[in-house]
Amino acid sequence: MPKTLKCDSQLLRKDLSGRVYVVTGANSGTGLATSRQLVRQGAHVVGACRRVSAGETVFADFARLPGSAEIMQLDLASLASVRQFSIDFLGKHKRLDGLINNAGLVTSEGRTEDGFEIQFGTNHLGHFLLTELLLEILKASAPARIVCLSSVVHAGRGSQAVSIDFDDLHYERKPYSAMAAYAQSKLANILHARELAGRLDGTDVTAYSVHPGWIRSNFGAEVMPGWLRGAMNLALRPFSGLLGIMSPEDGAQTTLHCLLDDDAPTHNGAYFSQNSILYPKREHRAGGWPMRSPNPNARGEALAKRLYDVSSELVGLGS
């Protein structure tokens, strides 16, 4: 099994005093681990969470760290909530050094408050609108960075590359597949970062997409194939290294690298991946910071632009 890629220890000692970061889904998993590290380095972290009480409970442990943190309510499955969060954030803060679009879900069939397929609507469209509403403060705070968490699942299986089904984005006609819908949303995250990089060229705001690794958690347990769910069982925890299962802290390494590495902006729009046994071809399984996605659709400029334009219309921003 390829070794876990680790953020340079010197980067994890950078003084981040005065910097402000927004982390969606900060109350658990890689979002919590990322938030903790940023606060440890002196930053102020705004945890954007659907469950405020859960966020406040875990963030209470940050009180002893050099930086500071707060929880603000954000439900990515509601465009109204995204807009309210942006209003509230801009009313309280005058800078934003990093936006970490970390939250995500994989679940059975459902719809967001606005009628979108639940995974595409939450994982992509909610973050898309959030990013658009915070672009001006990111530009004003430049240099600033945007990190969009994707997944190895965007690559597909075997020769079946995942794409964006613009004719039926929300599964209104074809049979619903939770994993196919999740894969589409994760490809959208990569294309979003790619298109942002081009649109923000010259602003000193850079964007990256990230596969954080296969994280030890209950994420997506209800829709995982039986063998995959079994691998997450406590009985196999001693073999987690062989399976490529990582701790949340290891899962945060790629995000932290993209946020803190001085060389990262030279790879604006690129895909950064932790290792994964789930890549369809062995040569990709070591990951890379950055790496070329094995899915040709993840590198399609026309596809990225079309997704951006369609997403703008869906969230009510226009083209």
WOGI-V295683 format. One record per backbone hydrogen bond with DSSP energy under -0.5 kcal/mol. NH is the residue of the N-H (numbers start at 1). CO is the residue of the C=O. Records with the same first field share a line. If there is no record, write none. Layout:
NH->CO ; CO
This chain:
11->8
12->8
13->10
14->11
16->14 ; 41
18->42
19->16
21->44
22->98
23->46
24->100
25->48
26->23
28->25
31->28
32->28
33->29
34->30
35->31
36->32
37->33
38->34
39->35
40->36
41->37
42->39
43->38
44->19
45->43 ; 68
46->21
47->45 ; 70
48->23 ; 46
49->47 ; 72
52->50
55->51
56->52
57->53
58->54
59->55
60->56
61->58
62->59
63->60
64->61
65->62
67->39
68->43
70->45
72->47
74->49
76->74
78->75
82->78
83->79
84->80
85->81
86->82
87->83
88->84
89->85
90->86
91->87
92->88 ; 89
93->89
96->137
97->20
98->20
99->145
100->22 ; 98
101->99 ; 147
102->100
112->116
113->77
115->112
118->110
121->117
122->118
123->119
124->119 ; 120
125->120
126->121
127->122
128->124
129->125
130->126
131->127
132->128
133->129
134->130 ; 131
135->131 ; 132
138->134
139->135
140->136
141->137
142->139
143->204
144->204
145->97
146->206
147->99
148->208
149->101 ; 147
150->210
154->151
155->152
156->153
157->160
160->157
161->159
162->154
165->163
166->164
168->165
171->168
181->177
182->178
183->179
184->180
185->181
186->182
187->183
188->184
189->185
190->186
191->187
192->188
193->189
194->190
195->191
196->192
197->193
198->194
199->195
200->196
201->198
203->200
205->200
206->144 ; 204
208->146
209->270
210->148
211->272
212->210
214->244
215->213
216->246
217->215
221->218
223->220
224->220 ; 221
229->225
230->226
231->227
232->228 ; 229
233->230
236->233
237->234
239->236
240->237
243->239
244->240
245->240
246->214
251->247
252->248
253->250
256->252
257->253
258->254
259->255
260->256
261->257
264->261
266->263
267->264
268->265
269->207
270->267
271->291
272->209 ; 270
273->288
274->211
276->285
279->276
284->281
285->282
287->284
288->273
290->271
291->271
293->291
296->294
298->295
299->296
300->297
301->299
304->300
305->301
306->302
307->303
308->304
309->305
310->306
311->307
312->308
313->309
314->310
315->311
316->313
317->312
318->312
